[in-house]
Amino acid sequence: MADTLCFEETKLLIALWSEEAVQHELNTLHNKKLVWNKISQEMADGGYSRTVSSVVAVSDRVFFFF
């Protein structure tokens, strides 16, 4: 599957990424893969199954515009 997200999936990714705790972890932890793994799991819990690498790749493209 291509690394594209539907509108609702994109909203969930942005909501998870923008959480204060997630931002703190992304800014302070050396191993960011742990944070992206948590985001990937929370997206799966929301009904969107994505690998960690897929979440990172899509987020790089999404947040490029912000």
C-alpha positions in Angstrom: 0.0 0.0 0.0 1.2 3.5 -0.8 2.1 5.8 2.0 -1.0 8.0 1.7 -3.5 8.8 4.3 -7.2 9.6 4.1 -8.4 12.8 5.7 -9.5 11.2 9.0 -6.3 9.3 9.3 -4.3 12.5 8.7 -6.3 14.2 11.4 -5.5 11.4 13.8 -1.8 11.5 13.0 -1.7 15.3 13.6 -3.6 15.0 16.8 -1.3 12.3 18.2 1.8 14.1 17.0 0.7 17.4 18.5 0.1 16.1 22.0 2.3 17.9 24.5 3.8 14.7 25.9 4.6 13.4 22.4 6.3 16.7 21.4 8.3 16.6 24.7 9.5 13.0 23.9 10.3 13.9 20.3 12.4 16.9 21.5 14.2 15.1 24.4 14.5 11.4 23.6 17.5 10.1 21.6 15.6 7.1 20.3 12.6 8.7 18.5 11.6 5.3 17.1 10.0 4.5 20.5 7.8 7.6 20.1 6.9 6.7 16.5 6.1 3.2 17.5 3.7 4.5 20.1 2.0 6.8 17.5 1.8 3.8 15.1 0.1 1.7 17.8 -2.3 4.5 18.7 -3.2 4.9 15.1 -3.9 1.1 14.9 -6.1 1.5 18.0 -8.0 4.1 16.0 -8.5 1.7 13.1 -5.6 2.7 10.9 -2.9 0.0 10.7 0.4 1.5 9.7 4.0 0.4 10.2 6.4 2.7 12.1 8.3 3.4 8.9 5.1 4.3 7.1 4.0 6.7 9.9 7.4 8.4 9.8 7.4 8.7 6.0 3.9 10.1 5.9 4.5 12.5 8.8 7.6 13.8 7.1 5.6 14.7 4.1 2.6 16.0 6.1 4.6 18.2 8.4 6.8 19.6 5.5 3.8 21.8 4.8 3.5 23.2 8.4 
